[in-house]
């Protein structure tokens, strides 16, 4: 009985904290279109916009040089990922709460597989915290709003 409970708990934890970076039929079957709220402060990045706004790893493959003016939080996600959908409203709230102080970007790993590969994203959600200067930090798995706020305040805004 204890073994079954432990197995169930472990399985539930794995399912709720992250999704593997699965591509193929699941990604192809997801044909729903995204509706972006006009008031949204989140920006969806492509390969080209990432290079212009975050890091041009083609010109600086061995040296992180942040291209942005203010710190950024970059959410690697997929539409089919339940934990990704669970943190989406948190990212929306953070984008509004920190408007003008940090940028919130999202990268769809199914559409931008090369970017996911550059950061070796193996499970999602994966969130890259990018300070204005210094090295970025990657956090895999869904976290609470309070945890995101703590990292933003302490690591990106240095409060």
Phi and psi in degrees as a GROMACS rama.xvg file:
@    title "Ramachandran Plot"
@    xaxis  label "Phi"
@    yaxis  label "Psi"
@TYPE xy
-63.2998  -39.6525  UNK-2
-62.8761  -42.1844  UNK-3
-64.8779  -42.0876  UNK-4
-64.0144  -44.1007  UNK-5
-63.6567  -43.723  UNK-6
-62.3864  -45.0485  UNK-7
-62.1749  -45.0382  UNK-8
-62.9237  -43.9239  UNK-9
-63.0782  -44.4033  UNK-10
-62.1304  -42.6946  UNK-11
-63.429  -42.0374  UNK-12
-60.6917  -46.7915  UNK-13
-62.077  -43.1842  UNK-14
-67.3429  -32.4792  UNK-15
-90.7676  -15.1837  UNK-16
-98.9245  -18.742  UNK-17
-170.15  158.864  UNK-18
-117.952  141.045  UNK-19
-70.7062  156.428  UNK-20
-80.5489  73.2803  UNK-21
-89.1538  133.87  UNK-22
-119.914  -176.914  UNK-23
101.684  -135.164  UNK-24
-58.6016  -42.1174  UNK-25
-57.2308  -44.8961  UNK-26
-68.9156  -38.9406  UNK-27
-68.3777  -33.462  UNK-28
-72.2502  -17.984  UNK-29
-83.7727  94.3246  UNK-30
-106.263  5.68114  UNK-31
-68.1042  141.575  UNK-32
-90.2923  150.001  UNK-33
-86.0626  135.097  UNK-34
-109.687  119.851  UNK-35
-102.407  127.287  UNK-36
-63.2682  133.819  UNK-37
-56.4665  -32.9088  UNK-38
-86.0625  -0.795135  UNK-39
-63.6935  139.348  UNK-40
-100.365  1.01538  UNK-41
-83.9527  139.604  UNK-42
-117.826  133.149  UNK-43
-91.4628  125.981  UNK-44
-99.5341  145.201  UNK-45
-107.294  177.425  UNK-46
-54.2683  -49.642  UNK-47
-66.6153  -43.0629  UNK-48
-70.5013  -30.4268  UNK-49
-61.6999  -45.9534  UNK-50
-62.3951  -36.7062  UNK-51
-77.8064  -36.394  UNK-52
-103.521  -19.1672  UNK-53
-120.121  -70.073  UNK-54
-150.924  122.729  UNK-55
-88.6765  82.1165  UNK-56
-73.7257  -11.2211  UNK-57
-71.8109  -39.7884  UNK-58
-86.6188  -29.5355  UNK-59
-127.658  65.9598  UNK-60
-67.2267  -25.7967  UNK-61
-105.227  -2.01323  UNK-62
-135.95  119.617  UNK-63
-72.1586  118.102  UNK-64
-128.209  105.39  UNK-65
-72.3559  129.513  UNK-66
-90.1517  -11.7044  UNK-67
-81.0046  163.695  UNK-68
-88.6205  -29.486  UNK-69
-131.188  159.433  UNK-70
-55.9206  160.643  UNK-71
-138.84  152.475  UNK-72
-118.377  124.805  UNK-73
-117.912  116.645  UNK-74
-98.5527  110.537  UNK-75
-85.7701  121.694  UNK-76
-145.905  174.221  UNK-77
-143.329  147.948  UNK-78
-62.3154  -31.2365  UNK-79
-82.265  -7.27642  UNK-80
-87.04  115.981  UNK-81
-61.879  -46.8329  UNK-82
-61.7834  -32.4236  UNK-83
-65.144  -42.6293  UNK-84
-65.8203  -31.3374  UNK-85
-70.6113  -34.2712  UNK-86
-89.4857  -8.87891  UNK-87
-55.9683  -46.4208  UNK-88
-65.5388  -29.9412  UNK-89
-65.1112  -44.4107  UNK-90
-63.2596  -39.186  UNK-91
-60.7541  -45.3821  UNK-92
-64.7755  -43.6949  UNK-93
-62.3321  -39.0222  UNK-94
-61.0825  -39.9736  UNK-95
-75.1012  -43.1702  UNK-96
-65.1982  -34.5485  UNK-97
-108.769  20.1763  UNK-98
-54.7105  127.444  UNK-99
90.0081  -14.6162  UNK-100
-109.388  -32.2371  UNK-101
-141.031  158.811  UNK-102
-105.18  141.488  UNK-103
-111.87  120.721  UNK-104
-116.537  153.306  UNK-105
-127.799  141.988  UNK-106
-128.477  119.252  UNK-107
-78.3911  111.526  UNK-108
-67.079  -23.3849  UNK-109
-73.8007  -35.102  UNK-110
-86.7009  -29.2673  UNK-111
-119.34  60.7678  UNK-112
-64.4528  -31.7909  UNK-113
-65.8855  -41.2461  UNK-114
-64.6702  -42.5844  UNK-115
-60.7442  -36.537  UNK-116
-68.1437  -38.4527  UNK-117
-58.1225  -38.8552  UNK-118
-96.8975  8.29429  UNK-119
51.5886  44.0862  UNK-120
-72.5634  114.884  UNK-121
-108.218  -24.1788  UNK-122
-140.708  153.229  UNK-123
-128.686  154.507  UNK-124
-70.9616  149.843  UNK-125
-130.208  129.974  UNK-126
-120.222  126.158  UNK-127
-101.233  119.892  UNK-128
-97.0861  118.748  UNK-129
-117.47  105.605  UNK-130
-73.0906  163.494  UNK-131
-63.1464  -37.7065  UNK-132
-133.904  150.772  UNK-133
101.535  -178.048  UNK-134
-87.3025  145.183  UNK-135
-75.0147  162.884  UNK-136
-127.581  133.03  UNK-137
-102.941  135.476  UNK-138
-125.175  120.138  UNK-139
-94.8371  144.921  UNK-140
93.5454  157.631  UNK-141
-75.9931  141.839  UNK-142
-127.132  172.259  UNK-143
-80.1455  163.145  UNK-144
-58.1811  -40.8741  UNK-145
-60.6759  -38.036  UNK-146
-67.3165  -41.898  UNK-147
-62.4507  -44.3112  UNK-148
-59.6124  -44.1473  UNK-149
-59.6233  -45.8762  UNK-150
-64.9853  -43.4668  UNK-151
-60.157  -49.1838  UNK-152
-64.9748  -45.8674  UNK-153
-82.8144  -35.2394  UNK-154
-101.693  -36.8228  UNK-155
-94.1163  -41.4403  UNK-156
-98.8412  -8.12904  UNK-157
52.2981  47.688  UNK-158
